[in-house]
Structure formats: structure tokens, C-alpha cells
């Protein structure tokens, strides 16, 4: 019987949960980029407006309100976000913590499922 050993510095241990609240104009304070249509995970782009976003630029979105969004196209992720009421709970991980680009193939190689 083989046993899977997870490295101590595996990115899955660095997933963080944050809570987002829309501003007066209904904006969350960041631009959503990436998506399956580009072969990427959805990720937070530049912070917009005067407020601070709970996400940092470049963070990968893994879940929104308990819905896995890592394999969805950008427009579907936006629809999930639109359907949520405040506060919106997001699970995310910084790209530099997974050690590579935000592509499906890169993450599959790191997980050993590629």
C-alpha cells in the first residue's frame, strides 16, 4: 500500500479565507482576471477605487461562498459573485506561494495529477 506524503510547504496549506463586502457602488475593490477560457485560474487583478480589497493583486480564487470556481470561466465566476449576498467569503492563495503561473497544467504538475 502506498502512502501519499504531503510536503510541509505545499500550497494547499497556505489557502486563506477572507470576507469581501461590496462598496457603495456595488464593487468589490478588485478586477477579476483569468478564467478557464484562458487556461488560467480566476485571479484578482489590480485593486480599484479608494478602498482596500481583502484580496491582493495576483491571488488565485479557489472558492466563492463555498462554490469551487477554480475551473470556471471568468463570466461564470462573476455570476457566482453577483448571486452572493454580503459578506462574500472567498478562499484564495497567492500565486507566489504555489511556485508558478496560474495555469491548470502547472498546478496539476505540482499536485501530481498531470
QUIWOWO-V370019 format. One record per residue. N is the residue number from 1. SS is DSSP state (H for helix, E for strand, L for the rest). Layout:
# QUIWOWO-V370019
((N | SS) (N | SS))
This chain:
# QUIWOWO-V370019
((1 | L) (2 | L) (3 | L) (4 | L) (5 | L) (6 | L) (7 | L) (8 | L) (9 | L) (10 | L) (11 | H) (12 | H) (13 | H) (14 | H) (15 | L) (16 | E) (17 | E) (18 | E) (19 | E) (20 | E) (21 | L) (22 | L) (23 | L) (24 | L) (25 | L) (26 | L) (27 | L) (28 | L) (29 | L) (30 | E) (31 | E) (32 | E) (33 | E) (34 | L) (35 | L) (36 | H) (37 | H) (38 | H) (39 | L) (40 | E) (41 | L) (42 | L) (43 | E) (44 | E) (45 | E) (46 | E) (47 | E) (48 | L) (49 | L) (50 | L) (51 | L) (52 | L) (53 | L) (54 | L) (55 | L) (56 | L) (57 | L) (58 | L) (59 | E) (60 | E) (61 | E) (62 | E) (63 | E) (64 | E) (65 | L) (66 | L) (67 | E) (68 | E) (69 | L) (70 | L) (71 | L) (72 | L) (73 | L) (74 | H) (75 | H) (76 | H) (77 | H) (78 | H) (79 | H) (80 | H) (81 | H) (82 | H) (83 | H) (84 | L) (85 | L) (86 | L) (87 | L) (88 | E) (89 | E) (90 | E) (91 | E) (92 | E) (93 | E) (94 | E) (95 | H) (96 | H) (97 | H) (98 | H) (99 | L) (100 | L) (101 | L) (102 | L) (103 | E) (104 | H) (105 | H) (106 | H) (107 | H) (108 | H) (109 | H) (110 | H) (111 | H) (112 | L) (113 | L) (114 | L))
